[in-house]
Amino acid sequence: MKPIAELSAHEAGAIRFVLFDIDDTITEDGLLLRQSYNALWDLRQAGICAIPVTGRPAGWCDLIARQWPVSGVVGENGAFALYMEEGKLKRLLHPKAPEPSATRTKLTELKRAALEAFPGLRVAKDQDFRLFDLALDFAEEQPDLGLPLAGRVKDFCQANGAVAKVSSIHVNAWYGDYDKLSMSEHFLSSRFGFDPIIDKCSLLYVGDSPNDEPMFKHFPLSCGVSNIARYKEIIQNLPQFVTEKPFGYGFAEVVRVLLNLIA
């Protein structure tokens, strides 16, 4: 990974979209940092679309789409995108996302089995605001159960037929052939005319954890905030760049470098 300071003016000049994870990418200890939020306003004022891509639930995404200075939000690991248009909240579902009711029974059974198999594991406190997936908390609240256990929970969910990803705080599991990457491209294409082949270099992705790896691998311009070092041994496709600072301070660093280059 190269320092983000090595981003070139040519690369920066092509960027129209900044997509980013939320937890531990723009937050620290669960709090949205002032530096991160100011950076989102700076991107908006520069005419660059900022779009969070998160495992957080539909209920959170409703607020984010309405109240943050963003151009939309991809939620629940790619099940949908929410955005504002002419003062109204709009929803775009992934073409392969099932109706929530179609998988509710399977997710309930998966939850029961996972909690029984892993003592100490708990359901995430934001589960009631979710439509499409199950979030199992291993590190958002204390005690932190550790990455090795999170990996075993992921394998357990996959063995039960679910798709599962490890974030910095949750193991997310769902039934349906969708993910952050395909929904991000679907949303960008539908909303902004983005061409997934021609326009790859117009997007910079910023993240911090293993579930960001498909985005790191796919997009030529990607950056990890420095706390990604925690996962270096388990991420095979690391981002092209890395910041000096962690968490939302690192995100603000990325935005500052980008905007200085295009000023």
C-alpha positions as CSV (number, residue, x, y, z in Angstrom):
1,M,0.0,0.0,0.0
2,K,1.3,3.4,-1.0
3,P,0.8,6.6,1.1
4,I,-2.3,8.5,0.0
5,A,0.0,11.4,-0.4
6,E,1.3,9.7,-3.6
7,L,-2.1,10.0,-5.3
8,S,-1.4,11.8,-8.5
9,A,-3.1,14.9,-9.8
10,H,-4.1,12.9,-12.9
11,E,-5.8,10.3,-10.8
12,A,-7.4,12.9,-8.6
13,G,-8.7,14.9,-11.5
14,A,-10.8,11.9,-12.8
15,I,-12.6,11.2,-9.5
16,R,-16.3,12.0,-9.5
17,F,-17.4,9.6,-6.7
18,V,-16.0,8.8,-3.3
19,L,-17.5,5.7,-1.8
20,F,-16.7,4.7,1.7
21,D,-17.5,2.4,4.6
22,I,-18.9,3.8,7.8
23,D,-17.8,1.9,10.9
24,D,-14.1,2.6,11.8
25,T,-13.7,4.4,8.4
26,I,-15.4,7.6,9.3
27,T,-16.1,6.9,12.9
28,E,-14.0,6.2,16.0
29,D,-15.4,4.1,18.9
30,G,-18.8,4.3,17.2
31,L,-18.9,8.1,17.0
32,L,-19.1,10.0,13.7
33,L,-16.1,12.4,13.8
34,R,-16.4,16.1,13.2
35,Q,-13.5,15.8,10.7
36,S,-15.3,13.2,8.7
37,Y,-18.6,15.1,8.6
38,N,-16.8,18.3,7.5
39,A,-15.0,16.3,4.8
40,L,-18.4,15.1,3.4
41,W,-19.4,18.8,3.1
42,D,-16.1,19.6,1.4
43,L,-16.7,16.9,-1.1
44,R,-20.2,18.2,-1.8
45,Q,-19.0,21.7,-2.3
46,A,-16.4,20.4,-4.7
47,G,-19.1,18.7,-6.8
48,I,-17.9,15.1,-5.9
49,C,-20.6,12.6,-4.9
50,A,-20.0,11.0,-1.5
51,I,-21.8,7.7,-1.0
52,P,-21.5,5.5,2.1
53,V,-21.5,1.7,1.5
54,T,-22.3,0.0,4.7
55,G,-23.6,-3.1,6.5
56,R,-25.8,-0.8,8.7
57,P,-29.5,-1.3,8.6
58,A,-32.3,0.3,6.5
59,G,-33.4,2.4,9.5
60,W,-30.0,4.0,9.8
61,C,-29.8,4.5,6.0
62,D,-33.1,6.3,6.0
63,L,-31.6,9.0,8.3
64,I,-28.3,9.0,6.4
65,A,-29.9,9.6,3.0
66,R,-32.1,12.4,4.5
67,Q,-29.7,14.2,6.8
68,W,-26.1,13.7,5.7
69,P,-24.5,15.6,2.8
70,V,-24.3,12.5,0.6
71,S,-25.6,11.5,-2.8
72,G,-27.2,8.3,-1.5
73,V,-26.3,5.3,0.7
74,V,-25.9,1.6,-0.1
75,G,-27.1,-0.4,2.9
76,E,-27.2,-3.8,4.5
77,N,-24.2,-5.0,2.5
78,G,-25.8,-4.2,-0.9
79,A,-29.4,-5.1,-0.6
80,F,-30.6,-1.6,-1.5
81,A,-29.7,2.0,-2.0
82,L,-31.6,5.0,-0.6
83,Y,-31.3,8.5,-2.0
84,M,-33.1,11.8,-2.1
85,E,-34.8,13.1,-5.3
86,E,-36.8,16.3,-5.4
87,G,-37.3,16.3,-1.7
88,K,-38.5,12.6,-1.5
89,L,-36.7,9.5,-0.3
90,K,-36.3,6.9,-3.0
91,R,-35.3,3.3,-2.7
92,L,-33.5,1.1,-5.3
93,L,-33.4,-2.6,-4.5
94,H,-30.7,-4.9,-5.8
95,P,-32.2,-7.0,-8.6
96,K,-31.2,-10.2,-6.8
97,A,-32.3,-9.2,-3.3
98,P,-35.2,-11.3,-2.1
99,E,-38.3,-10.0,-0.5
100,P,-37.5,-9.6,3.2
101,S,-40.4,-11.9,4.3
102,A,-39.0,-14.6,2.0
103,T,-35.9,-15.1,4.2
104,R,-37.1,-14.0,7.6
105,T,-37.7,-17.6,8.8
106,K,-34.3,-18.8,7.6
107,L,-32.5,-15.8,9.2
108,T,-34.4,-16.5,12.5
109,E,-33.2,-20.1,12.5
110,L,-29.7,-19.1,11.6
111,K,-29.7,-16.6,14.5
112,R,-30.8,-19.3,16.9
113,A,-28.2,-21.8,15.7
114,A,-25.4,-19.3,15.8
115,L,-26.1,-18.0,19.3
116,E,-26.3,-21.6,20.5
117,A,-23.0,-22.6,18.8
118,F,-21.0,-19.6,20.0
119,P,-21.6,-18.7,23.7
120,G,-21.1,-14.9,24.2
121,L,-22.1,-14.0,20.7
122,R,-25.0,-11.6,20.5
123,V,-27.4,-10.1,18.0
124,A,-26.4,-6.5,17.1
125,K,-28.5,-3.9,18.8
126,D,-29.4,-2.4,15.4
127,Q,-31.1,-5.7,14.2
128,D,-34.6,-4.4,14.7
129,F,-34.0,-1.8,12.0
130,R,-32.9,-4.4,9.4
131,L,-34.9,-5.7,6.5
132,F,-32.6,-8.2,4.7
133,D,-29.8,-9.6,6.9
134,L,-28.7,-10.8,10.3
135,A,-26.0,-8.9,12.2
136,L,-24.1,-10.8,14.8
137,D,-22.0,-8.5,17.1
138,F,-18.5,-9.7,18.1
139,A,-16.9,-6.3,18.7
140,E,-19.3,-3.3,18.7
141,E,-20.0,-3.8,22.4
142,Q,-17.9,-5.3,25.1
143,P,-16.6,-7.9,25.5
144,D,-14.7,-8.0,22.2
145,L,-14.8,-11.6,21.2
146,G,-11.9,-11.3,18.7
147,L,-11.4,-11.8,15.0
148,P,-10.7,-15.6,15.2
149,L,-14.2,-16.1,16.6
150,A,-15.7,-13.8,14.0
151,G,-14.0,-16.0,11.3
152,R,-15.6,-19.1,12.8
153,V,-19.0,-17.4,12.9
154,K,-18.6,-16.4,9.3
155,D,-17.8,-20.0,8.3
156,F,-20.7,-21.3,10.4
157,C,-23.1,-19.0,8.6
158,Q,-21.8,-20.0,5.2
159,A,-22.1,-23.7,6.1
160,N,-25.7,-23.0,6.7
161,G,-26.2,-21.6,3.2
162,A,-25.9,-17.9,3.9
163,V,-23.6,-15.3,2.5
164,A,-21.5,-13.9,5.3
165,K,-19.0,-11.1,5.7
166,V,-16.8,-9.9,8.6
167,S,-16.8,-6.2,9.3
168,S,-14.8,-4.5,12.1
169,I,-17.7,-5.1,14.5
170,H,-20.2,-7.5,13.1
171,V,-20.6,-10.7,11.1
172,N,-23.4,-10.0,8.6
173,A,-25.3,-12.9,7.1
174,W,-27.9,-12.9,4.4
175,Y,-29.6,-15.1,1.8
176,G,-29.5,-13.6,-1.7
177,D,-26.9,-13.1,-4.5
178,Y,-25.9,-9.6,-3.9
179,D,-23.1,-7.6,-2.3
180,K,-21.7,-4.1,-1.8
181,L,-19.8,-4.1,-5.1
182,S,-22.7,-5.1,-7.4
183,M,-25.2,-2.8,-5.7
184,S,-22.8,0.1,-5.8
185,E,-22.4,-0.2,-9.5
186,H,-26.1,-0.8,-10.0
187,F,-26.9,2.4,-8.1
188,L,-24.3,4.5,-9.8
189,S,-25.4,3.3,-13.2
190,S,-29.1,3.9,-12.5
191,R,-28.7,7.2,-10.8
192,F,-25.6,8.8,-12.5
193,G,-25.1,6.9,-15.8
194,F,-21.9,5.3,-14.5
195,D,-20.4,2.7,-16.8
196,P,-18.8,-0.1,-14.7
197,I,-16.0,-0.6,-17.3
198,I,-15.3,2.8,-18.7
199,D,-15.8,4.8,-15.5
200,K,-13.8,2.6,-13.0
201,C,-11.2,5.3,-12.5
202,S,-13.8,8.0,-11.7
203,L,-14.4,6.3,-8.3
204,L,-12.3,6.3,-5.1
205,Y,-13.2,3.7,-2.4
206,V,-12.2,4.2,1.2
207,G,-12.5,1.4,3.8
208,D,-11.0,-0.4,6.8
209,S,-12.0,-4.0,7.1
210,P,-12.2,-7.5,5.4
211,N,-15.7,-6.9,4.0
212,D,-14.2,-4.0,1.9
213,E,-11.9,-6.4,0.1
214,P,-14.1,-6.8,-3.0
215,M,-14.1,-3.1,-3.5
216,F,-10.4,-2.8,-2.9
217,K,-9.8,-5.5,-5.5
218,H,-12.2,-4.2,-8.1
219,F,-11.5,-0.4,-8.2
220,P,-8.1,0.9,-9.3
221,L,-8.3,3.7,-6.8
222,S,-8.9,2.5,-3.3
223,C,-7.5,3.6,0.1
224,G,-7.5,2.1,3.6
225,V,-7.5,4.2,6.7
226,S,-4.4,3.2,8.7
227,N,-6.3,1.0,11.1
228,I,-6.7,-1.5,8.3
229,A,-3.3,-2.8,9.5
230,R,-5.2,-4.9,12.0
231,Y,-6.4,-7.0,9.1
232,K,-3.3,-7.2,6.9
233,E,-2.9,-10.9,7.5
234,I,-6.4,-11.8,6.4
235,I,-7.0,-9.4,3.5
236,Q,-5.5,-10.8,0.3
237,N,-6.4,-7.8,-1.8
238,L,-5.3,-4.7,0.1
239,P,-6.1,-1.2,-1.2
240,Q,-3.7,0.7,-3.4
241,F,-3.2,3.5,-0.9
242,V,-3.2,3.9,2.9
243,T,-3.5,6.9,5.2
244,E,-1.2,8.0,8.0
245,K,-4.1,8.5,10.4
246,P,-6.7,6.0,11.6
247,F,-10.5,6.0,11.5
248,G,-12.3,9.2,10.4
249,Y,-9.1,11.2,10.8
250,G,-7.8,9.1,8.0
251,F,-10.9,9.7,5.9
252,A,-10.5,13.4,6.3
253,E,-6.9,13.0,5.2
254,V,-8.0,11.3,2.0
255,V,-10.4,14.1,1.2
256,R,-7.9,16.8,2.0
257,V,-5.3,15.2,-0.4
258,L,-7.9,14.8,-3.1
259,L,-9.2,18.3,-2.9
260,N,-5.8,19.9,-2.7
261,L,-4.9,18.1,-6.0
262,I,-7.9,19.3,-7.9
263,A,-8.0,22.9,-6.4
